[in-house]
Amino acid sequence: MLKILFFAQTRELIGIDELQLAAKNFSTAEELRCYLVEKGEKWALALEKGKLLVAINQTLMPLESAVKSGDEIAFFPPVTGG
C-alpha cells in the first residue's frame, strides 16, 4: 500500500488529507499523480503538474521517482514567503 498525504492548498482543494492505494498500480509518483487527476476537476487543479512538489518518505523528489509498497507520498504546493 501507498500512504498518500496532501498538504496546504492541495489538501484544501480536494477536501481530504490522506488516502491509501495499492502500490502495484503505480511505478512512479507521476503515474500516481496522473491517476488522481482523473478523479475530477478539483483533483486536476490541486495536482496540476508544474505547480506541485512531491516528497517520498519525507524527502523531496522529482515526480518521475519510483514508488514502492510501504512508501509515504506527500503532495504539496511550492512554499512562498513574503
C-alpha positions in Angstrom: 0.0 0.0 0.0 1.0 3.6 -0.6 0.1 6.2 2.0 -0.7 9.5 0.1 -0.7 12.8 2.0 -1.9 16.2 0.9 -0.9 19.5 2.4 -1.8 23.2 2.3 -3.8 24.4 -0.8 -3.7 20.9 -2.3 -5.5 19.5 0.7 -7.9 22.4 0.8 -8.9 21.9 -2.8 -9.6 18.2 -2.7 -11.0 18.2 0.8 -9.0 15.3 2.3 -5.6 15.0 4.0 -4.7 11.4 3.2 -5.6 8.2 1.4 -4.2 4.7 0.8 -3.9 3.0 -2.6 -2.4 -0.3 -3.8 1.3 0.2 -4.7 1.2 -2.3 -7.5 -0.8 0.1 -9.7 1.9 2.7 -9.8 5.6 2.6 -10.5 6.3 6.4 -10.2 4.9 9.4 -8.3 3.9 10.8 -11.7 1.8 7.8 -12.5 0.1 8.2 -9.1 -0.5 11.9 -9.8 -2.0 11.2 -13.2 -4.4 8.6 -11.7 -5.5 11.1 -9.0 -6.0 13.9 -11.6 -8.7 11.7 -13.2 -10.8 11.8 -10.1 -12.3 15.2 -11.1 -11.8 18.9 -11.7 -10.8 19.7 -8.1 -8.2 17.0 -8.2 -6.8 18.2 -11.5 -6.5 21.7 -10.2 -4.9 20.6 -6.9 -2.4 18.3 -8.6 -1.5 20.3 -11.6 1.9 19.4 -12.9 4.4 22.2 -12.7 2.6 23.7 -9.6 3.3 20.8 -7.3 6.0 19.3 -5.2 6.3 15.7 -4.1 8.1 14.1 -1.1 8.7 10.3 -1.0 9.3 9.1 2.6 9.8 12.8 3.7 12.5 13.5 1.0 11.7 16.0 -1.8 11.9 14.1 -5.1 11.1 14.5 -8.8 7.7 13.3 -9.9 9.4 10.7 -12.1 10.8 9.0 -8.9 9.9 5.4 -8.3 7.5 4.4 -5.6 7.0 1.0 -3.9 4.8 -0.6 -1.3 5.1 1.0 2.1 6.1 4.4 0.8 4.6 7.6 2.0 3.9 10.1 -0.8 3.2 13.7 0.0 1.9 16.2 -2.5 2.0 19.9 -1.7 2.3 23.3 -3.5 5.7 25.1 -3.6 6.2 27.3 -0.5 6.2 31.0 -0.9 7.1 33.7 1.6 6.8 37.4 1.9 
